[in-house]
Each structure stands twice: as C-alpha cells, then as structure tokens.
Amino acid sequence: MKNSDHKYMSLCIDLALKGKGKVEPNPLVGCVIVKKNKIIGKGYHRKFGANHAEVNTIKNALKGTTSLQDSVLYVNLEPCSHFGKTPPCTDLIIKHKIKKVVIGLKDPNPLVNGKGIAKLRKAGINVKTGILSQKCFELNEKFIINISQKRPFITLKVAQSIDGKIALNNFSSRWITDIFSRKFTHELRAQNDCILIGRNSVTQDNPELTVRHVKSLRQPVRVVIDKDLKLTLKYKLIKNTPPLTIIFHSSLKKTEDKKYLKYIYVKSNNNIIQVSDIVKHLYNIGYYSILVEGGSFVFSQFIREDIFDELIVISAPKIFGDGISSFKDFKLDSIAKAKELFLKDIILLNKDIILKYKNYRNVYRHSN
Amino acid sequence: MKNSDHKYMSLCIDLALKGKGKVEPNPLVGCVIVKKNKIIGKGYHRKFGANHAEVNTIKNALKGTTSLQDSVLYVNLEPCSHFGKTPPCTDLIIKHKIKKVVIGLKDPNPLVNGKGIAKLRKAGINVKTGILSQKCFELNEKFIINISQKRPFITLKVAQSIDGKIALNNFSSRWITDIFSRKFTHELRAQNDCILIGRNSVTQDNPELTVRHVKSLRQPVRVVIDKDLKLTLKYKLIKNTPPLTIIFHSSLKKTEDKKYLKYIYVKSNNNIIQVSDIVKHLYNIGYYSILVEGGSFVFSQFIREDIFDELIVISAPKIFGDGISSFKDFKLDSIAKAKELFLKDIILLNKDIILKYKNYRNVYRHSN
C-alpha cells in the first residue's frame, strides 16, 4: 500500500505543478481518485479564484462513473473545510461517499489546519496523512510561509567569491560572476513579487533592478531602504519609470508619490528600520515574495532578525582575499550559536556554482 | 578508430590506477597491446623502481604470441627514451617492431618531453598523441607538477562558513565542520607527504596534525613556519614525539635537532619567509606533496606567490557574519586580476559540502 500511496501522491504533485504561475498566491494542489487500483479521476487547481483541485477531480471522475463510493481520494494538501471563494471541499467529499482520503500535508492555513481532517473523520471517512509530506511541503513552501507567518517568502541572493566577498575594498564588484549567473539572477527576479536592496547598493551600483536577459511576463516591484531619503533623482531607480519603486524611510521630509515612485514611512528603532516591519508592510499591500539582493548591511539585518527562508549563493571560482564580506554586519559570539542552514540544491553553471540553502527554522518547523 | 582509441586508453588509465600508493613519486602508467582489434597484452607500473608499464605489457603479450609486428601499443604517458632505473622503453618498442604507438600525454619530464616520440618516429613507427589527454593529465597531476616545476604538489585546504570565515573574531573555530568532514580531512592528510601550518595556527589550536579517524599506513611529516622561533615546548607539535616536525625559521637563535624535531633555517625577505623557498627545501629533501592547513596568513602567502595547485574548500552550512576571512592577508586592487580557479569536483558529505578547485595556471598550463 505504501508504494501505491507514494505513486498516487507523486502524481498529485505532478498535476499540482501544472498550476504554477497561475494559482499564486494560492497553493499548488493536485488530486487523484482511485477505485479498485485504477485511476478514475484527475484534476488540479488551475487558476487563482477558480475551482479547487478536489472539485475538478470529482467532476472528472463523474464523467466515467456514476458513484464514487469505495474510492480513495489523494490530494497533496488537506482539503478545505471553510467557505472561501468556493464552498468547502470536505462537504463535497462527504457528499460523494468517498471511502478514504490520503493527504500529503496538513494545511498550514490557520483557518483549515486539521479541521478538514477532523470533519472528514467525523463523517466516517478513513483519513491518512503525511504521505511524501516533505515533497508536498517543498511544493508549497512560499504559500506555507505566507499563510503561517503572514509575511512574504524571503530569498537572500548573494554573488560572492570562493572566500565570501561581495566586493573588493574599493567597492569594485563588477563582475564577480559571469553572464550565465547573471541570467540566473534575472530568472530569479522574474519569480519574485519584489526585489529589495539597501541605499548603499543604489549609490554604488546604480542598478535598474529589472528583469532582462530572460523572457518574463512581469517586472517585479523594486524596493529600496533609504532611511533618511538621501537618494537623489540621478539614480535609475528613482527616475519614476516603470516598474514601480517603493522607498521605505523613516524621515520626516515631505515626500510626493509619483506614478512609479511610492514612499512608505516606517518608524526606526535605534536608528535602524527593522526589516520585519518592511516585509509585513509589503505583505499587507499584496506582495508575497521578496528577493533581497544586498548589500551586506541589508543581508545582515535579515540574518540578525532571522527573517529569511532561502539563501542562494552564486559562488564564482575566484579568490578576492581582503574585501567586503557578504554578511559583515552580522556579529556572532559563539560558533554554537551560528545559524545553520540546509543545503537543498546545487546548480552548476558555466564556471560558477549555485548553492541553495533553506533556513530550516523558518521553512521546516511547520512541516508535519 | 577514435572510439577504440578512447576505449583502450581508458583501459590504460584503469590499469595505471592499480599502482596507486605503490609507485609514487613515479607516475601511474598503464599499457595495452592490441593486434587485429584484440587485446593481446596488458600491464602497468606496479612498484617504484620496478619495470615500467611497457615492459610488463610486452612481456605479458609475448606469453601468448611470438611476434608483436603489426600490433598497436597504447600507453597513457609517453614512453621513456633515457636510461633511468630501467633501460629506455622506446628501444624495446622498436626492437619488437610494434607498428603504432598511441600516447595519452607527452611526458612533462624534461629528460623525456617529446624525445621518446621523436625516437619512435625516427624508427618508422606511427605515433599518435593526445588521446584522453585531460584524463591522463589528471591521473598524474602530482607527478607532473613535481617533475615540471621541481616542487611538491600543493593543496590548500580550508574549512569555512558559507560566508568564507575560518573563525569568529574571538578566534573561536571549533567546530566549523562536522565529524564527517573532519574524517575527510584526515584522509586528505594520509595522501600527503607533509602537512604545513603557520605559527598562529599552532598557538590558537595546538593541533596534533596527525592522521586519526581513518586507517593509514603512514603519518605525514608536520611542517610549521615559525620565523622567530617563538613556539615553546608546551605545544603538541614541538614535543619531540612522532611523526617528525620540521620547523622553518629565519632566526639566529641556536637550535638543536631532536629525533622528531628538525629545524631548517631559511632567509627571510622583508621580514617574511617566502613559501616558495620552503616548498623547494621540502622537495629537495624528498617530499612530493604538501597539504596546507592554514591559517589565513599562510594561505594568503601561497595565493600571493601563486604557488598552489589545488584548493579544497570544506563549506559548512553556517553563517558567521563578521569574523576571520580565509585569505584576509591577500590583497587585490581589481576584480579583473582575481585569481580564477577551476571547480573540478563537488562532494556532498553529511551537512557540509566539499569543493575542489584546481589552479589552472599551475596545473593545466603544461597540459598538451
């Protein structure tokens, strides 16, 4: 049974992935209905606001059969038991007298979390959970962070030398990595709602922070932390050209929003704006993922506040020696207290290597 | 023909590897004789000072046939044409009227370099070179460095955090990596003739620098750079216990060699002992490989003098932030001048990752 459970749950994941890029910020969900070891229905969540995967799958199954009695429903995420944009899936499952429900992962949404399972069980349905839960978790890690922590999924991306430097002491940083890695960065940008950098990165590099080099249907919003509003119009980000730039500050200077330039005031704390305040702001206005591109002061803030989910290191095969360290403003007094991440993926590009680390404590502590 | 050339040369490499650990500091050499697309002889260099691979292979072939006329001999390294411990292999090949010789790599030994090939061609033998030359090169990289640069093969090994720190600012460095990585380090030690560190590493860590945790037939010699002879008897390395410790210094203090403690005076230059002087000394007294284990001052010297062949980074999935950078005493004024290495291998251990870089300019510039 275990093998067939895994097989059908893998299929749910494959189906779920078909919704990628269309359902966000909803989770990716796929569903399969099996009767006498034969798949009689398949479906997935196709589009934000549209039918849940379970609804599509039950509809699909009913095309070929009249009754779902004695069938088993597989789904990678716990069925909902509340009225949202659509009626609760649990009611539909109960109505069709499905015998057993196999679930990959409990829904981290506090409105669901276990309630769907309880409702099904109360109706006499056999419920099994935790099948391929790690994979089901990874499939929806962004959604899980969003819903459980009420903040965007946060990726720190650093391009550094073998010895962890993002620039020489003269601030020279062009180019650490090669064009293949820069393309990778642009793909990464296209997958995020916002790109965030600090003021120093603007004055040193004057970046555009747009998606180039790769095809993309959207341009993420650019976010800059400029506490005292020191950035002038000479910088590309401030020129009121698309896409939108949001500037977080704690200055009392008068600001004037323009079409592509928006100012948000946040209180500072010990003369520093807390990044946790910024990301909550962004979440509340509808941004669900942030790519943080530096510099080391900003990276260090996210690390100090332990508010990041992924660290992507693009490592160039170069030695810089003395220079500016990636996270130099983060201080540690004992190795035992060092932040330990989990190396999840390695990608070999032309000459550079990409290491994807997950921040266990954030991303995995909600896993069941 | 190309495919069969590759097939037979691969076999030579496999045969050559059987001599590993027994032929050093000689090169690993394997040989195959083919007649009418059939292998009629195989052999390899089995032991330092014993028959060359070609001799063993010709002997092996003659067991089953009376004549080697019209046969093709494959060998990963150019046959020798000089009298060393054994007579020249070229003469034997010519004597047996072998029709064609296929060679992986020209011998980097200045006593051979091309002369063997010239001699064979002069005798009317068809000679083909450069088959799997990259692999043949890698097989004998240590030997090639030894013979072409008259110095040991030098590996820098650094254990660092994601952000390139080998210690916190309070010098705490235990433990950056886990026990699996430490075992890897001990295996690495067992493969080298010497382990070299600087004085600061002795005073900070008081290491034994021996091979533990893994089985090893030998203990490498321990080498310390202690310019002013400041190290006292309280350190494990200085206690006159096996294995031998060699201390390089440029002090005028009187020194007294003991059974397991040897002092070597080297002139300093601008108050620094050049590591190139040290490694040449070690080569001249019969050490063919050095593992450099730090600290950052010593690493930086090897990088500055560009006298290393391999950099092995053991990267722990931890963030240190501010701390001591791996190569902090190496300075660079422009990224264009950065040392660019070649990422050759990646090994995943328990939590840590091992990245093996080659120093192109040293190791590969002699490749043909």
Interface residues (C-beta under 8 A of the other chain):
Chain A: Q160 S161 I162 D163 G164 K165 L168 N170 S172 S173 R174 W175 I176 S300 I303 L311 V313 S315 P317 K318 I319 F320 G321 D322 G323 S325 S326 F327 K328 D329 F330 K331 L332 D333 S334 I335 A338 K339 E340 L341 F342 L343 I346 L348 K351 I353 L355 Y357
Chain B: Q160 S161 I162 D163 G164 K165 L168 N170 S172 S173 R174 W175 I176 S300 I303 L311 V313 S315 P317 K318 I319 F320 G321 D322 G323 S325 S326 F327 K328 D329 F330 K331 L332 D333 S334 I335 A338 K339 E340 L341 F342 L343 I346 L348 K351 I353 L355 Y357
